[in-house]
Amino acid sequence: CLQDVHWHIGHLGYFPTYLIGRLYSAQIFQAFRRDHPDWDRQCSQGEFGLLKQWLTRTIYRYGRRYPARELIAKATGSEPSAEPFIGYVEDKFSEIYGL
């Protein structure tokens, strides 16, 4: 059984876009957390409105006006980078496995 429905027709080129999406999402979330350091408390209380507002203000309102790299730079204040994702993975697995 193939994991994704598009694999059976040979559309395997999605993997690079999965990776780019993960890199961008880590950088976007890092910028959000920088702007809202009390996010963990809000999240634990089920409050997600601030996240939605921030995403609308910094990402969603632009639609397809900018290429992805430019939008990420505008939203986060820095060029796209793997560093936020690497930090996320290190933090996550350090906590899980006590590294």
N, C-alpha and C positions, 0 to 999 in steps of 0.2 A: 504494500500500500504506500503510495507516495504522499508525502506530508502536505504539499500544497497543490491545489487543483490545477495550477498552470504547468506543473512539471510534466504531465503526461503528453503535452504537445510540444515539449522541448523548450519552453520558456524558462531557462535556467538563469538568465541574465538579471534576475531580480536580486540576487545576493549582494552585488555591490550597492544597490540602493538600500537594502536593509542595513548594511553597515553604515552608510552615510547618514541614514536616519537616526541610528543609535548615537553616532558621534554628535550630530546636531542637537538631538534631544538632551544629551548630557550637558552640553554647553548652554543651551537655553535654560535648563533647570538650575544650573549653577548661577546664572545671572539672576534668575528669579529669587533664589535663596539669598543671594547677595543683597538684593533690594528688600527682602522680607525675612530677616533673620529669625523671626518668631513663627515661621511657617510650621515647624514641627508641632507646636502647641495647637495652632489652628487646625491642622490636619487631624490631630488626635481627637479634636472636638467635632470633626465632620464638617468643618467650614472650608469650602472650596471656592467661594465667590471671589476672593481676592486673586486666586490663581487665574480664574477665568477672565477677570478684569485685566490683569497684567498681560495675559496672552492676547487678548483683544487689542489692547493698546500698543503692544510691541510687535505683534506678528500678524494676527488675523486681519486687521483693518487694511493691510497693504495688499491682500490678495496675491495676484501674480505680478504686481508692479515691479518688483525687483527680482533679479536672479537669486537663487538660494544663498550663495556665498555672500552676496551683498546684504541680504536680509538678516542673515545670522550676525554679520558684523554690526549692522545697525541695532539689532535687538540686544546684543550682548556686550557691545563695546570692544570686541576684538575679532580678528579674522578667525574663520573656522580652524579648529585645532583638535587633535586627538587627546590632548592633556586632560580636559575635564572628564572624558570617558575613562581614561586610564585611572584617574583619581577615584572615580565612582566605583570601578571594578575592584581596585585595591582596598577601598574602605569596606565594600560589601563583603568580600571574601576574607578580609582580615577579621571582621566581626563574626562571620559564620564559622570560620575554621580556627580562630584564635591565633592568627599569624602576627 
